[in-house]
Amino acid sequence: MTPHRILHLLAALAVGATVGALGTFGHRSLVPWGLVLGIIASVAAAVWLRATFGPMPVMAYVVGWVVAVQVLAAGGPGGDTQVVADTTGYVWVYGTVLLVIATLWLPRSWFADVEARWPGARRGVPTAADGQNVG
């Protein structure tokens, strides 16, 4: 594993911890919109990481996200917690992590940076012998 790849994983871990912490603090503000915004931000970051760096950083992102959420969900010295055991808390913790992990099973082609080829589109454009578009 190259140092560049390790840096990607550490950055993804930090992004996961940041998004998880911000979402944990915000998921109960303005119910249900804080929860919706937290879920969208969490899934969008996972999709961005998958599209830009591949599936391994998404796994590091999930680890950072889960650690941040679980640390904040644990009771503090006075018994205070940031995640309450109700529907909103369960959706935030379990629903979001399932959606983020689901980005790992999305088809690789959804993240490929290639031009779409539709039947009948751009007729008359010459192609290379291997079928790749040269025009």
MODELLER restraints for C-alpha pairs under 7 A, 6 or more apart:
rsr = mdl.restraints
at = mdl.atoms
rsr.add(forms.Gaussian(group=physical.xy_distance, feature=features.Distance(at['CA:8:A'], at['CA:57:A']), mean=6.57, stdev=0.5))
rsr.add(forms.Gaussian(group=physical.xy_distance, feature=features.Distance(at['CA:9:A'], at['CA:57:A']), mean=5.03, stdev=0.5))
rsr.add(forms.Gaussian(group=physical.xy_distance, feature=features.Distance(at['CA:9:A'], at['CA:60:A']), mean=5.86, stdev=0.5))
rsr.add(forms.Gaussian(group=physical.xy_distance, feature=features.Distance(at['CA:12:A'], at['CA:57:A']), mean=5.51, stdev=0.5))
rsr.add(forms.Gaussian(group=physical.xy_distance, feature=features.Distance(at['CA:12:A'], at['CA:58:A']), mean=6.96, stdev=0.5))
rsr.add(forms.Gaussian(group=physical.xy_distance, feature=features.Distance(at['CA:12:A'], at['CA:60:A']), mean=5.78, stdev=0.5))
rsr.add(forms.Gaussian(group=physical.xy_distance, feature=features.Distance(at['CA:12:A'], at['CA:61:A']), mean=4.81, stdev=0.5))
rsr.add(forms.Gaussian(group=physical.xy_distance, feature=features.Distance(at['CA:13:A'], at['CA:60:A']), mean=4.96, stdev=0.5))
rsr.add(forms.Gaussian(group=physical.xy_distance, feature=features.Distance(at['CA:13:A'], at['CA:61:A']), mean=4.65, stdev=0.5))
rsr.add(forms.Gaussian(group=physical.xy_distance, feature=features.Distance(at['CA:13:A'], at['CA:63:A']), mean=6.69, stdev=0.5))
rsr.add(forms.Gaussian(group=physical.xy_distance, feature=features.Distance(at['CA:13:A'], at['CA:64:A']), mean=4.63, stdev=0.5))
rsr.add(forms.Gaussian(group=physical.xy_distance, feature=features.Distance(at['CA:14:A'], at['CA:64:A']), mean=6.37, stdev=0.5))
rsr.add(forms.Gaussian(group=physical.xy_distance, feature=features.Distance(at['CA:15:A'], at['CA:61:A']), mean=6.50, stdev=0.5))
rsr.add(forms.Gaussian(group=physical.xy_distance, feature=features.Distance(at['CA:16:A'], at['CA:61:A']), mean=4.34, stdev=0.5))
rsr.add(forms.Gaussian(group=physical.xy_distance, feature=features.Distance(at['CA:16:A'], at['CA:62:A']), mean=6.19, stdev=0.5))
rsr.add(forms.Gaussian(group=physical.xy_distance, feature=features.Distance(at['CA:16:A'], at['CA:64:A']), mean=4.48, stdev=0.5))
rsr.add(forms.Gaussian(group=physical.xy_distance, feature=features.Distance(at['CA:16:A'], at['CA:65:A']), mean=4.22, stdev=0.5))
rsr.add(forms.Gaussian(group=physical.xy_distance, feature=features.Distance(at['CA:17:A'], at['CA:64:A']), mean=4.38, stdev=0.5))
rsr.add(forms.Gaussian(group=physical.xy_distance, feature=features.Distance(at['CA:17:A'], at['CA:65:A']), mean=4.67, stdev=0.5))
rsr.add(forms.Gaussian(group=physical.xy_distance, feature=features.Distance(at['CA:17:A'], at['CA:67:A']), mean=6.97, stdev=0.5))
rsr.add(forms.Gaussian(group=physical.xy_distance, feature=features.Distance(at['CA:17:A'], at['CA:68:A']), mean=5.10, stdev=0.5))
rsr.add(forms.Gaussian(group=physical.xy_distance, feature=features.Distance(at['CA:19:A'], at['CA:42:A']), mean=6.25, stdev=0.5))
rsr.add(forms.Gaussian(group=physical.xy_distance, feature=features.Distance(at['CA:19:A'], at['CA:65:A']), mean=6.77, stdev=0.5))
rsr.add(forms.Gaussian(group=physical.xy_distance, feature=features.Distance(at['CA:20:A'], at['CA:65:A']), mean=4.59, stdev=0.5))
rsr.add(forms.Gaussian(group=physical.xy_distance, feature=features.Distance(at['CA:20:A'], at['CA:68:A']), mean=5.64, stdev=0.5))
rsr.add(forms.Gaussian(group=physical.xy_distance, feature=features.Distance(at['CA:20:A'], at['CA:69:A']), mean=5.60, stdev=0.5))
rsr.add(forms.Gaussian(group=physical.xy_distance, feature=features.Distance(at['CA:21:A'], at['CA:68:A']), mean=5.53, stdev=0.5))
rsr.add(forms.Gaussian(group=physical.xy_distance, feature=features.Distance(at['CA:21:A'], at['CA:69:A']), mean=6.09, stdev=0.5))
rsr.add(forms.Gaussian(group=physical.xy_distance, feature=features.Distance(at['CA:23:A'], at['CA:38:A']), mean=4.65, stdev=0.5))
rsr.add(forms.Gaussian(group=physical.xy_distance, feature=features.Distance(at['CA:24:A'], at['CA:69:A']), mean=6.25, stdev=0.5))
rsr.add(forms.Gaussian(group=physical.xy_distance, feature=features.Distance(at['CA:24:A'], at['CA:82:A']), mean=6.68, stdev=0.5))
rsr.add(forms.Gaussian(group=physical.xy_distance, feature=features.Distance(at['CA:24:A'], at['CA:83:A']), mean=6.99, stdev=0.5))
rsr.add(forms.Gaussian(group=physical.xy_distance, feature=features.Distance(at['CA:25:A'], at['CA:82:A']), mean=6.60, stdev=0.5))
rsr.add(forms.Gaussian(group=physical.xy_distance, feature=features.Distance(at['CA:26:A'], at['CA:34:A']), mean=5.45, stdev=0.5))
rsr.add(forms.Gaussian(group=physical.xy_distance, feature=features.Distance(at['CA:26:A'], at['CA:38:A']), mean=6.96, stdev=0.5))
rsr.add(forms.Gaussian(group=physical.xy_distance, feature=features.Distance(at['CA:27:A'], at['CA:34:A']), mean=4.44, stdev=0.5))
rsr.add(forms.Gaussian(group=physical.xy_distance, feature=features.Distance(at['CA:27:A'], at['CA:35:A']), mean=4.05, stdev=0.5))
rsr.add(forms.Gaussian(group=physical.xy_distance, feature=features.Distance(at['CA:27:A'], at['CA:38:A']), mean=6.01, stdev=0.5))
rsr.add(forms.Gaussian(group=physical.xy_distance, feature=features.Distance(at['CA:28:A'], at['CA:34:A']), mean=5.95, stdev=0.5))
rsr.add(forms.Gaussian(group=physical.xy_distance, feature=features.Distance(at['CA:28:A'], at['CA:35:A']), mean=6.43, stdev=0.5))
rsr.add(forms.Gaussian(group=physical.xy_distance, feature=features.Distance(at['CA:35:A'], at['CA:92:A']), mean=6.69, stdev=0.5))
rsr.add(forms.Gaussian(group=physical.xy_distance, feature=features.Distance(at['CA:39:A'], at['CA:96:A']), mean=5.78, stdev=0.5))
rsr.add(forms.Gaussian(group=physical.xy_distance, feature=features.Distance(at['CA:42:A'], at['CA:100:A']), mean=6.93, stdev=0.5))
rsr.add(forms.Gaussian(group=physical.xy_distance, feature=features.Distance(at['CA:43:A'], at['CA:99:A']), mean=6.64, stdev=0.5))
rsr.add(forms.Gaussian(group=physical.xy_distance, feature=features.Distance(at['CA:43:A'], at['CA:100:A']), mean=5.28, stdev=0.5))
rsr.add(forms.Gaussian(group=physical.xy_distance, feature=features.Distance(at['CA:46:A'], at['CA:58:A']), mean=5.83, stdev=0.5))
rsr.add(forms.Gaussian(group=physical.xy_distance, feature=features.Distance(at['CA:46:A'], at['CA:100:A']), mean=6.10, stdev=0.5))
rsr.add(forms.Gaussian(group=physical.xy_distance, feature=features.Distance(at['CA:46:A'], at['CA:103:A']), mean=6.84, stdev=0.5))
rsr.add(forms.Gaussian(group=physical.xy_distance, feature=features.Distance(at['CA:47:A'], at['CA:103:A']), mean=6.38, stdev=0.5))
rsr.add(forms.Gaussian(group=physical.xy_distance, feature=features.Distance(at['CA:49:A'], at['CA:57:A']), mean=6.47, stdev=0.5))
rsr.add(forms.Gaussian(group=physical.xy_distance, feature=features.Distance(at['CA:49:A'], at['CA:58:A']), mean=6.00, stdev=0.5))
rsr.add(forms.Gaussian(group=physical.xy_distance, feature=features.Distance(at['CA:50:A'], at['CA:58:A']), mean=6.02, stdev=0.5))
rsr.add(forms.Gaussian(group=physical.xy_distance, feature=features.Distance(at['CA:51:A'], at['CA:111:A']), mean=4.99, stdev=0.5))
rsr.add(forms.Gaussian(group=physical.xy_distance, feature=features.Distance(at['CA:55:A'], at['CA:104:A']), mean=6.13, stdev=0.5))
rsr.add(forms.Gaussian(group=physical.xy_distance, feature=features.Distance(at['CA:72:A'], at['CA:81:A']), mean=6.66, stdev=0.5))
rsr.add(forms.Gaussian(group=physical.xy_distance, feature=features.Distance(at['CA:72:A'], at['CA:82:A']), mean=5.73, stdev=0.5))
rsr.add(forms.Gaussian(group=physical.xy_distance, feature=features.Distance(at['CA:73:A'], at['CA:81:A']), mean=5.49, stdev=0.5))
rsr.add(forms.Gaussian(group=physical.xy_distance, feature=features.Distance(at['CA:73:A'], at['CA:82:A']), mean=5.34, stdev=0.5))
rsr.add(forms.Gaussian(group=physical.xy_distance, feature=features.Distance(at['CA:73:A'], at['CA:83:A']), mean=4.87, stdev=0.5))
rsr.add(forms.Gaussian(group=physical.xy_distance, feature=features.Distance(at['CA:74:A'], at['CA:81:A']), mean=6.08, stdev=0.5))
rsr.add(forms.Gaussian(group=physical.xy_distance, feature=features.Distance(at['CA:75:A'], at['CA:81:A']), mean=4.76, stdev=0.5))
rsr.add(forms.Gaussian(group=physical.xy_distance, feature=features.Distance(at['CA:83:A'], at['CA:89:A']), mean=5.39, stdev=0.5))
rsr.add(forms.Gaussian(group=physical.xy_distance, feature=features.Distance(at['CA:125:A'], at['CA:135:A']), mean=6.07, stdev=0.5))
rsr.add(forms.Gaussian(group=physical.xy_distance, feature=features.Distance(at['CA:126:A'], at['CA:134:A']), mean=6.52, stdev=0.5))
rsr.add(forms.Gaussian(group=physical.xy_distance, feature=features.Distance(at['CA:126:A'], at['CA:135:A']), mean=6.33, stdev=0.5))
rsr.add(forms.Gaussian(group=physical.xy_distance, feature=features.Distance(at['CA:127:A'], at['CA:133:A']), mean=4.75, stdev=0.5))
rsr.add(forms.Gaussian(group=physical.xy_distance, feature=features.Distance(at['CA:127:A'], at['CA:134:A']), mean=5.37, stdev=0.5))
rsr.add(forms.Gaussian(group=physical.xy_distance, feature=features.Distance(at['CA:128:A'], at['CA:134:A']), mean=6.04, stdev=0.5))
